[in-house]
Amino acid sequence: MTYKQREVKITSEFIKLDQLLKFAGIVETGGIGKEIILEERIKVNGEICTMRGKKIRAGDKVQIDEIKTELVVK
């Protein structure tokens, strides 16, 4: 599967997964982010992640299969 890559720059050491989805404009609210994470629709560095508080750091990749998008955190 080919993904559209989008770079997301963060200014802190990490960002939580649900916050990243909202910050990147993937979801409109944190509640929607929580829902899609719990439904196993998000991969972090190639593995399904169900922890909405997962710390995402520079270099991590977050994939959303249904919209063929990969967020690359810088």
N, C-alpha and C positions, 0 to 999 in steps of 0.2 A: 504494500500500500504506500502510495506517495503522499507525503504530508506537505502542506504549506507551512513554511517555517516563519515564525514571528519572534523577533527578539524582544524581550521584556527586561528593561533595566531597573534594578532595585538599588536603593541607596543604603540599605541596612544589611546586616550580616545574613539575614534570612527573611523569608515571608512565608506565612502559613498557606497551605494549598488552597483553602477556600477563599482567602483574601487575594491570592494571585489570580484566581479565575475572575473575580470581580474587578480587580485592578486592570487586568488585560482586556476587559470588556467581553469576556466569553459568556458571563451570566450577568443579569441585572441586579440580583440581590444575593446576599450571603446564604439565604434560605435555599435558593435554587442551587447554588454551588454545593451546599451540604447534601442536598438530595441526589445530585448526579454523582457525587463522590461515593455516597453510600450504596448507590445502584451499580457500583463497579464499572463506571463508564469512563474512568480516568486512569491513565498509566503514568507513573513517575519512573523515569529511566528504564522504560520497557516493561515494568511490572505493575499490575493492577494495584491501586492504592485505595483503601477505604478509610484512611485516617484524615479527616478534614484539617486537623491541626499539624499535619506533616510539615516539617520545616524544609522549605525549598531554598537552596542556596545557589550562588552563581555556578554555572556549569551544568545544572540539572536540566533535564528535558521533561516536559509534561505533554502527553499526547491525549488528544480528544478524538477518538476514532470517528464518531458520527459526523464531525465537521472536517475531518481530515486535516487537523491543525496540530502543529507541534510548537509549544512555547519553549524557547531557549532562553534561560535566565542568565543575564549578564550582570 
